[in-house]
Amino acid sequence: MKIFFSYSENNITHLKSFELAEGSTVDELLEIDEVRQVIEFQNADYKIGVNGEILDGKFFPVPKKYRLQEGERVEIYNSLKVDPKDNRKKRAL
């Protein structure tokens, strides 16, 4: 099945596709060398999500338990450098 992997680097979003076996988990995708190299360059505060939903174990399973389906997009989310609320307050003043 075809799975997409998305991450941002220097304000550029990259999208790559991978062929995985049916029933593969997010962790299995993260073990692919090309994906692992991308993760190594992320800061320590990154999170993993699928189709815009963070895999945190609360509302969606953690990556090792989430079974991917055809066409899903696995994403890496980095922590924000600037709080959007603070940024809006500064512009308003």
Backbone atoms as SQL, in Angstrom:
CREATE TABLE atoms (id INTEGER PRIMARY KEY, chain TEXT, resi INTEGER, resn TEXT, atom TEXT, x REAL, y REAL, z REAL);
INSERT INTO atoms VALUES
  (1, 'A', 1, 'MET', 'N', 0.840, -1.175, 0.000),
  (2, 'A', 1, 'MET', 'CA', 0.000, 0.000, 0.000),
  (3, 'A', 1, 'MET', 'C', 0.884, 1.237, 0.000),
  (4, 'A', 2, 'LYS', 'N', 0.374, 2.310, -0.567),
  (5, 'A', 2, 'LYS', 'CA', 1.137, 3.546, -0.674),
  (6, 'A', 2, 'LYS', 'C', 0.840, 4.439, 0.536),
  (7, 'A', 3, 'ILE', 'N', 1.910, 4.888, 1.202),
  (8, 'A', 3, 'ILE', 'CA', 1.829, 5.775, 2.362),
  (9, 'A', 3, 'ILE', 'C', 2.680, 7.000, 2.068),
  (10, 'A', 4, 'PHE', 'N', 2.238, 8.158, 2.520),
  (11, 'A', 4, 'PHE', 'CA', 2.990, 9.397, 2.323),
  (12, 'A', 4, 'PHE', 'C', 3.632, 9.829, 3.632),
  (13, 'A', 5, 'PHE', 'N', 4.802, 10.437, 3.532),
  (14, 'A', 5, 'PHE', 'CA', 5.545, 10.941, 4.688),
  (15, 'A', 5, 'PHE', 'C', 5.839, 12.409, 4.437),
  (16, 'A', 6, 'SER', 'N', 5.441, 13.259, 5.382),
  (17, 'A', 6, 'SER', 'CA', 5.581, 14.698, 5.212),
  (18, 'A', 6, 'SER', 'C', 6.372, 15.300, 6.366),
  (19, 'A', 7, 'TYR', 'N', 7.282, 16.224, 6.031),
  (20, 'A', 7, 'TYR', 'CA', 8.031, 16.953, 7.048),
  (21, 'A', 7, 'TYR', 'C', 8.469, 18.291, 6.479),
  (22, 'A', 8, 'SER', 'N', 8.770, 19.217, 7.356),
  (23, 'A', 8, 'SER', 'CA', 9.212, 20.550, 6.935),
  (24, 'A', 8, 'SER', 'C', 10.668, 20.744, 7.294),
  (25, 'A', 9, 'GLU', 'N', 11.369, 21.439, 6.410),
  (26, 'A', 9, 'GLU', 'CA', 12.779, 21.730, 6.616),
  (27, 'A', 9, 'GLU', 'C', 13.053, 23.091, 5.995),
  (28, 'A', 10, 'ASN', 'N', 13.528, 24.031, 6.798),
  (29, 'A', 10, 'ASN', 'CA', 13.815, 25.387, 6.315),
  (30, 'A', 10, 'ASN', 'C', 12.611, 25.999, 5.603),
  (31, 'A', 11, 'ASN', 'N', 11.441, 25.879, 6.222),
  (32, 'A', 11, 'ASN', 'CA', 10.185, 26.434, 5.689),
  (33, 'A', 11, 'ASN', 'C', 9.766, 25.833, 4.352),
  (34, 'A', 12, 'ILE', 'N', 10.290, 24.672, 4.020),
  (35, 'A', 12, 'ILE', 'CA', 9.892, 23.947, 2.816),
  (36, 'A', 12, 'ILE', 'C', 9.296, 22.609, 3.262),
  (37, 'A', 13, 'THR', 'N', 8.110, 22.297, 2.770),
  (38, 'A', 13, 'THR', 'CA', 7.471, 21.036, 3.123),
  (39, 'A', 13, 'THR', 'C', 7.832, 19.980, 2.089),
  (40, 'A', 14, 'HIS', 'N', 8.276, 18.832, 2.573),
  (41, 'A', 14, 'HIS', 'CA', 8.648, 17.716, 1.709),
  (42, 'A', 14, 'HIS', 'C', 7.592, 16.618, 1.850),
  (43, 'A', 15, 'LEU', 'N', 7.254, 15.983, 0.758),
  (44, 'A', 15, 'LEU', 'CA', 6.300, 14.882, 0.759),
  (45, 'A', 15, 'LEU', 'C', 6.914, 13.733, -0.027),
  (46, 'A', 16, 'LYS', 'N', 7.060, 12.595, 0.638),
  (47, 'A', 16, 'LYS', 'CA', 7.626, 11.406, -0.013),
  (48, 'A', 16, 'LYS', 'C', 6.629, 10.267, 0.111),
  (49, 'A', 17, 'SER', 'N', 6.656, 9.354, -0.835),
  (50, 'A', 17, 'SER', 'CA', 5.761, 8.201, -0.759),
  (51, 'A', 17, 'SER', 'C', 6.579, 6.926, -0.575),
  (52, 'A', 18, 'PHE', 'N', 5.972, 5.981, 0.117),
  (53, 'A', 18, 'PHE', 'CA', 6.606, 4.690, 0.393),
  (54, 'A', 18, 'PHE', 'C', 5.586, 3.589, 0.180),
  (55, 'A', 19, 'GLU', 'N', 6.057, 2.444, -0.250),
  (56, 'A', 19, 'GLU', 'CA', 5.213, 1.252, -0.380),
  (57, 'A', 19, 'GLU', 'C', 5.448, 0.373, 0.842),
  (58, 'A', 20, 'LEU', 'N', 4.383, 0.111, 1.591),
  (59, 'A', 20, 'LEU', 'CA', 4.463, -0.729, 2.784),
  (60, 'A', 20, 'LEU', 'C', 3.486, -1.883, 2.658),
  (61, 'A', 21, 'ALA', 'N', 3.712, -2.913, 3.454),
  (62, 'A', 21, 'ALA', 'CA', 2.804, -4.054, 3.485),
  (63, 'A', 21, 'ALA', 'C', 1.512, -3.666, 4.196),
  (64, 'A', 22, 'GLU', 'N', 0.413, -4.305, 3.812),
  (65, 'A', 22, 'GLU', 'CA', -0.872, -4.073, 4.481),
  (66, 'A', 22, 'GLU', 'C', -0.720, -4.320, 5.977),
  (67, 'A', 23, 'GLY', 'N', -1.323, -3.465, 6.790),
  (68, 'A', 23, 'GLY', 'CA', -1.285, -3.638, 8.241),
  (69, 'A', 23, 'GLY', 'C', -0.030, -3.107, 8.902),
  (70, 'A', 24, 'SER', 'N', 0.822, -2.401, 8.167),
  (71, 'A', 24, 'SER', 'CA', 2.042, -1.847, 8.754),
  (72, 'A', 24, 'SER', 'C', 1.682, -0.746, 9.750),
  (73, 'A', 25, 'THR', 'N', 2.532, -0.591, 10.757),
  (74, 'A', 25, 'THR', 'CA', 2.318, 0.453, 11.755),
  (75, 'A', 25, 'THR', 'C', 3.157, 1.681, 11.416),
  (76, 'A', 26, 'VAL', 'N', 2.876, 2.774, 12.095),
  (77, 'A', 26, 'VAL', 'CA', 3.656, 3.997, 11.909),
  (78, 'A', 26, 'VAL', 'C', 5.101, 3.741, 12.313),
  (79, 'A', 27, 'ASP', 'N', 5.318, 2.992, 13.393),
  (80, 'A', 27, 'ASP', 'CA', 6.683, 2.676, 13.829),
  (81, 'A', 27, 'ASP', 'C', 7.478, 1.969, 12.735),
  (82, 'A', 28, 'GLU', 'N', 6.827, 1.095, 11.978),
  (83, 'A', 28, 'GLU', 'CA', 7.518, 0.399, 10.891),
  (84, 'A', 28, 'GLU', 'C', 7.944, 1.371, 9.800),
  (85, 'A', 29, 'LEU', 'N', 7.125, 2.378, 9.535),
  (86, 'A', 29, 'LEU', 'CA', 7.516, 3.415, 8.574),
  (87, 'A', 29, 'LEU', 'C', 8.696, 4.208, 9.116),
  (88, 'A', 30, 'LEU', 'N', 8.675, 4.528, 10.403),
  (89, 'A', 30, 'LEU', 'CA', 9.733, 5.330, 11.013),
  (90, 'A', 30, 'LEU', 'C', 11.072, 4.596, 11.057),
  (91, 'A', 31, 'GLU', 'N', 11.067, 3.278, 10.878),
  (92, 'A', 31, 'GLU', 'CA', 12.303, 2.490, 10.879),
  (93, 'A', 31, 'GLU', 'C', 12.994, 2.453, 9.514),
  (94, 'A', 32, 'ILE', 'N', 12.332, 2.929, 8.476),
  (95, 'A', 32, 'ILE', 'CA', 12.954, 2.978, 7.148),
  (96, 'A', 32, 'ILE', 'C', 14.104, 3.971, 7.201),
  (97, 'A', 33, 'ASP', 'N', 15.250, 3.597, 6.635),
  (98, 'A', 33, 'ASP', 'CA', 16.465, 4.419, 6.730),
  (99, 'A', 33, 'ASP', 'C', 16.242, 5.870, 6.320),
  (100, 'A', 34, 'GLU', 'N', 15.587, 6.092, 5.199),
  (101, 'A', 34, 'GLU', 'CA', 15.375, 7.450, 4.700),
  (102, 'A', 34, 'GLU', 'C', 14.552, 8.288, 5.687),
  (103, 'A', 35, 'VAL', 'N', 13.548, 7.661, 6.313),
  (104, 'A', 35, 'VAL', 'CA', 12.710, 8.357, 7.292),
  (105, 'A', 35, 'VAL', 'C', 13.495, 8.574, 8.580),
  (106, 'A', 36, 'ARG', 'N', 14.239, 7.578, 9.006),
  (107, 'A', 36, 'ARG', 'CA', 15.037, 7.688, 10.232),
  (108, 'A', 36, 'ARG', 'C', 16.055, 8.825, 10.133),
  (109, 'A', 37, 'GLN', 'N', 16.655, 9.015, 8.963),
  (110, 'A', 37, 'GLN', 'CA', 17.615, 10.106, 8.778),
  (111, 'A', 37, 'GLN', 'C', 16.934, 11.457, 8.938),
  (112, 'A', 38, 'VAL', 'N', 15.712, 11.597, 8.446),
  (113, 'A', 38, 'VAL', 'CA', 14.970, 12.849, 8.600),
  (114, 'A', 38, 'VAL', 'C', 14.696, 13.105, 10.078),
  (115, 'A', 39, 'ILE', 'N', 14.286, 12.087, 10.796),
  (116, 'A', 39, 'ILE', 'CA', 13.947, 12.236, 12.213),
  (117, 'A', 39, 'ILE', 'C', 15.175, 12.618, 13.034),
  (118, 'A', 40, 'GLU', 'N', 16.331, 12.109, 12.679),
  (119, 'A', 40, 'GLU', 'CA', 17.551, 12.431, 13.423),
  (120, 'A', 40, 'GLU', 'C', 17.865, 13.923, 13.386),
  (121, 'A', 41, 'PHE', 'N', 17.439, 14.633, 12.342),
  (122, 'A', 41, 'PHE', 'CA', 17.719, 16.056, 12.213),
  (123, 'A', 41, 'PHE', 'C', 16.642, 16.936, 12.849),
  (124, 'A', 42, 'GLN', 'N', 15.587, 16.331, 13.408),
  (125, 'A', 42, 'GLN', 'CA', 14.533, 17.108, 14.061),
  (126, 'A', 42, 'GLN', 'C', 14.969, 17.464, 15.480),
  (127, 'A', 43, 'ASN', 'N', 14.378, 18.538, 16.028),
  (128, 'A', 43, 'ASN', 'CA', 14.676, 18.858, 17.419),
  (129, 'A', 43, 'ASN', 'C', 14.004, 17.826, 18.326),
  (130, 'A', 44, 'ALA', 'N', 14.300, 17.859, 19.589),
  (131, 'A', 44, 'ALA', 'CA', 13.820, 16.834, 20.514),
  (132, 'A', 44, 'ALA', 'C', 12.317, 16.910, 20.779),
  (133, 'A', 45, 'ASP', 'N', 11.678, 18.019, 20.422),
  (134, 'A', 45, 'ASP', 'CA', 10.270, 18.213, 20.750),
  (135, 'A', 45, 'ASP', 'C', 9.312, 17.860, 19.615),
  (136, 'A', 46, 'TYR', 'N', 9.723, 17.039, 18.669),
  (137, 'A', 46, 'TYR', 'CA', 8.831, 16.729, 17.556),
  (138, 'A', 46, 'TYR', 'C', 7.755, 15.731, 17.987),
  (139, 'A', 47, 'LYS', 'N', 6.646, 15.732, 17.254),
  (140, 'A', 47, 'LYS', 'CA', 5.556, 14.780, 17.475),
  (141, 'A', 47, 'LYS', 'C', 5.222, 14.138, 16.136),
  (142, 'A', 48, 'ILE', 'N', 4.624, 12.972, 16.201),
  (143, 'A', 48, 'ILE', 'CA', 4.231, 12.229, 15.004),
  (144, 'A', 48, 'ILE', 'C', 2.705, 12.265, 14.895),
  (145, 'A', 49, 'GLY', 'N', 2.217, 12.465, 13.681),
  (146, 'A', 49, 'GLY', 'CA', 0.780, 12.473, 13.453),
  (147, 'A', 49, 'GLY', 'C', 0.438, 11.785, 12.149),
  (148, 'A', 50, 'VAL', 'N', -0.849, 11.499, 11.990),
  (149, 'A', 50, 'VAL', 'CA', -1.358, 10.913, 10.751),
  (150, 'A', 50, 'VAL', 'C', -2.549, 11.749, 10.302),
  (151, 'A', 51, 'ASN', 'N', -2.463, 12.264, 9.089),
  (152, 'A', 51, 'ASN', 'CA', -3.535, 13.067, 8.495),
  (153, 'A', 51, 'ASN', 'C', -3.993, 14.196, 9.411),
  (154, 'A', 52, 'GLY', 'N', -3.053, 14.869, 10.065),
  (155, 'A', 52, 'GLY', 'CA', -3.374, 16.027, 10.883),
  (156, 'A', 52, 'GLY', 'C', -3.749, 15.725, 12.323),
  (157, 'A', 53, 'GLU', 'N', -3.702, 14.479, 12.733),
  (158, 'A', 53, 'GLU', 'CA', -4.046, 14.092, 14.101),
  (159, 'A', 53, 'GLU', 'C', -2.805, 13.544, 14.807),
  (160, 'A', 54, 'ILE', 'N', -2.478, 14.111, 15.966),
  (161, 'A', 54, 'ILE', 'CA', -1.283, 13.687, 16.705),
  (162, 'A', 54, 'ILE', 'C', -1.520, 12.322, 17.332),
  (163, 'A', 55, 'LEU', 'N', -0.530, 11.437, 17.181),
  (164, 'A', 55, 'LEU', 'CA', -0.598, 10.103, 17.781),
  (165, 'A', 55, 'LEU', 'C', -0.014, 10.192, 19.191),
  (166, 'A', 56, 'ASP', 'N', -0.868, 10.532, 20.153),
  (167, 'A', 56, 'ASP', 'CA', -0.400, 10.763, 21.515),
  (168, 'A', 56, 'ASP', 'C', -0.879, 9.723, 22.518),
  (169, 'A', 57, 'GLY', 'N', -1.692, 8.776, 22.075),
  (170, 'A', 57, 'GLY', 'CA', -2.200, 7.755, 22.970),
  (171, 'A', 57, 'GLY', 'C', -3.468, 8.179, 23.695),
  (172, 'A', 58, 'LYS', 'N', -3.922, 9.407, 23.501),
  (173, 'A', 58, 'LYS', 'CA', -5.155, 9.878, 24.150),
  (174, 'A', 58, 'LYS', 'C', -6.345, 9.629, 23.238),
  (175, 'A', 59, 'PHE', 'N', -6.391, 10.334, 22.104),
  (176, 'A', 59, 'PHE', 'CA', -7.500, 10.173, 21.162),
  (177, 'A', 59, 'PHE', 'C', -7.143, 9.216, 20.030),
  (178, 'A', 60, 'PHE', 'N', -5.874, 9.133, 19.722),
  (179, 'A', 60, 'PHE', 'CA', -5.388, 8.231, 18.681),
  (180, 'A', 60, 'PHE', 'C', -4.278, 7.382, 19.282),
  (181, 'A', 61, 'PRO', 'N', -4.110, 6.128, 18.826),
  (182, 'A', 61, 'PRO', 'CA', -3.073, 5.259, 19.391),
  (183, 'A', 61, 'PRO', 'C', -1.667, 5.824, 19.211),
  (184, 'A', 62, 'VAL', 'N', -0.742, 5.332, 19.999),
  (185, 'A', 62, 'VAL', 'CA', 0.660, 5.706, 19.838),
  (186, 'A', 62, 'VAL', 'C', 1.176, 5.091, 18.536),
  (187, 'A', 63, 'PRO', 'N', 2.292, 5.628, 17.983),
  (188, 'A', 63, 'PRO', 'CA', 2.783, 5.152, 16.670),
  (189, 'A', 63, 'PRO', 'C', 2.998, 3.645, 16.557),
  (190, 'A', 64, 'LYS', 'N', 3.413, 2.997, 17.620),
  (191, 'A', 64, 'LYS', 'CA', 3.675, 1.556, 17.494),
  (192, 'A', 64, 'LYS', 'C', 2.391, 0.734, 17.382),
  (193, 'A', 65, 'LYS', 'N', 1.238, 1.325, 17.724),
  (194, 'A', 65, 'LYS', 'CA', -0.029, 0.598, 17.648),
  (195, 'A', 65, 'LYS', 'C', -0.932, 1.066, 16.509),
  (196, 'A', 66, 'TYR', 'N', -0.605, 2.177, 15.873),
  (197, 'A', 66, 'TYR', 'CA', -1.463, 2.715, 14.815),
  (198, 'A', 66, 'TYR', 'C', -1.205, 1.981, 13.509),
  (199, 'A', 67, 'ARG', 'N', -2.209, 1.283, 13.003),
  (200, 'A', 67, 'ARG', 'CA', -2.111, 0.562, 11.732),
  (201, 'A', 67, 'ARG', 'C', -2.481, 1.509, 10.585),
  (202, 'A', 68, 'LEU', 'N', -1.575, 1.649, 9.650),
  (203, 'A', 68, 'LEU', 'CA', -1.783, 2.558, 8.525),
  (204, 'A', 68, 'LEU', 'C', -2.735, 1.962, 7.496),
  (205, 'A', 69, 'GLN', 'N', -3.422, 2.850, 6.795),
  (206, 'A', 69, 'GLN', 'CA', -4.294, 2.448, 5.704),
  (207, 'A', 69, 'GLN', 'C', -3.812, 3.125, 4.422),
  (208, 'A', 70, 'GLU', 'N', -4.195, 2.573, 3.310),
  (209, 'A', 70, 'GLU', 'CA', -3.804, 3.086, 1.993),
  (210, 'A', 70, 'GLU', 'C', -4.009, 4.591, 1.887),
  (211, 'A', 71, 'GLY', 'N', -2.970, 5.308, 1.455),
  (212, 'A', 71, 'GLY', 'CA', -3.069, 6.734, 1.170),
  (213, 'A', 71, 'GLY', 'C', -2.922, 7.665, 2.359),
  (214, 'A', 72, 'GLU', 'N', -2.716, 7.132, 3.554),
  (215, 'A', 72, 'GLU', 'CA', -2.579, 8.015, 4.716),
  (216, 'A', 72, 'GLU', 'C', -1.246, 8.755, 4.679),
  (217, 'A', 73, 'ARG', 'N', -1.222, 9.901, 5.370),
  (218, 'A', 73, 'ARG', 'CA', -0.040, 10.761, 5.392),
  (219, 'A', 73, 'ARG', 'C', 0.487, 10.830, 6.816),
  (220, 'A', 74, 'VAL', 'N', 1.720, 10.365, 7.016),
  (221, 'A', 74, 'VAL', 'CA', 2.389, 10.441, 8.312),
  (222, 'A', 74, 'VAL', 'C', 3.197, 11.728, 8.326),
  (223, 'A', 75, 'GLU', 'N', 3.060, 12.495, 9.413),
  (224, 'A', 75, 'GLU', 'CA', 3.677, 13.819, 9.474),
  (225, 'A', 75, 'GLU', 'C', 4.529, 13.972, 10.726),
  (226, 'A', 76, 'ILE', 'N', 5.549, 14.802, 10.623),
  (227, 'A', 76, 'ILE', 'CA', 6.363, 15.186, 11.775),
  (228, 'A', 76, 'ILE', 'C', 6.012, 16.629, 12.102),
  (229, 'A', 77, 'TYR', 'N', 5.660, 16.863, 13.356),
  (230, 'A', 77, 'TYR', 'CA', 5.341, 18.217, 13.810),
  (231, 'A', 77, 'TYR', 'C', 6.450, 18.688, 14.737),
  (232, 'A', 78, 'ASN', 'N', 7.046, 19.816, 14.415),
  (233, 'A', 78, 'ASN', 'CA', 8.045, 20.420, 15.284),
  (234, 'A', 78, 'ASN', 'C', 7.355, 21.414, 16.205),
  (235, 'A', 79, 'SER', 'N', 7.972, 21.672, 17.363),
  (236, 'A', 79, 'SER', 'CA', 7.394, 22.652, 18.268),
  (237, 'A', 79, 'SER', 'C', 7.506, 24.040, 17.646),
  (238, 'A', 80, 'LEU', 'N', 6.582, 24.897, 18.018),
  (239, 'A', 80, 'LEU', 'CA', 6.573, 26.255, 17.481),
  (240, 'A', 80, 'LEU', 'C', 7.716, 27.064, 18.073),
  (241, 'A', 81, 'LYS', 'N', 8.332, 27.896, 17.273),
  (242, 'A', 81, 'LYS', 'CA', 9.413, 28.752, 17.752),
  (243, 'A', 81, 'LYS', 'C', 8.855, 29.996, 18.435),
  (244, 'A', 82, 'VAL', 'N', 7.685, 30.436, 17.995),
  (245, 'A', 82, 'VAL', 'CA', 7.036, 31.609, 18.559),
  (246, 'A', 82, 'VAL', 'C', 5.580, 31.258, 18.838),
  (247, 'A', 83, 'ASP', 'N', 5.084, 31.634, 20.003),
  (248, 'A', 83, 'ASP', 'CA', 3.688, 31.399, 20.346),
  (249, 'A', 83, 'ASP', 'C', 2.802, 32.297, 19.479),
  (250, 'A', 84, 'PRO', 'N', 1.875, 31.734, 18.702),
  (251, 'A', 84, 'PRO', 'CA', 1.047, 32.551, 17.813),
  (252, 'A', 84, 'PRO', 'C', 0.236, 33.607, 18.564),
  (253, 'A', 85, 'LYS', 'N', -0.214, 33.296, 19.769),
  (254, 'A', 85, 'LYS', 'CA', -0.983, 34.271, 20.545),
  (255, 'A', 85, 'LYS', 'C', -0.119, 35.472, 20.906),
  (256, 'A', 86, 'ASP', 'N', 1.098, 35.212, 21.360),
  (257, 'A', 86, 'ASP', 'CA', 2.013, 36.303, 21.695),
  (258, 'A', 86, 'ASP', 'C', 2.332, 37.139, 20.459),
  (259, 'A', 87, 'ASN', 'N', 2.503, 36.488, 19.336),
  (260, 'A', 87, 'ASN', 'CA', 2.817, 37.179, 18.090),
  (261, 'A', 87, 'ASN', 'C', 1.662, 38.117, 17.687),
  (262, 'A', 88, 'ARG', 'N', 0.420, 37.644, 17.803),
  (263, 'A', 88, 'ARG', 'CA', -0.734, 38.478, 17.480),
  (264, 'A', 88, 'ARG', 'C', -0.849, 39.668, 18.429),
  (265, 'A', 89, 'LYS', 'N', -0.565, 39.434, 19.716),
  (266, 'A', 89, 'LYS', 'CA', -0.622, 40.517, 20.702),
  (267, 'A', 89, 'LYS', 'C', 0.408, 41.605, 20.358),
  (268, 'A', 90, 'LYS', 'N', 1.591, 41.203, 19.973),
  (269, 'A', 90, 'LYS', 'CA', 2.641, 42.171, 19.625),
  (270, 'A', 90, 'LYS', 'C', 2.254, 42.999, 18.406),
  (271, 'A', 91, 'ARG', 'N', 1.622, 42.350, 17.420),
  (272, 'A', 91, 'ARG', 'CA', 1.200, 43.086, 16.219),
  (273, 'A', 91, 'ARG', 'C', 0.068, 44.044, 16.519),
  (274, 'A', 92, 'ALA', 'N', -0.798, 43.683, 17.480),
  (275, 'A', 92, 'ALA', 'CA', -1.958, 44.516, 17.813),
  (276, 'A', 92, 'ALA', 'C', -1.541, 45.762, 18.592),
  (277, 'A', 93, 'LEU', 'N', -0.445, 45.697, 19.299),
  (278, 'A', 93, 'LEU', 'CA', -0.017, 46.848, 20.111),
  (279, 'A', 93, 'LEU', 'C', 0.720, 47.874, 19.325);
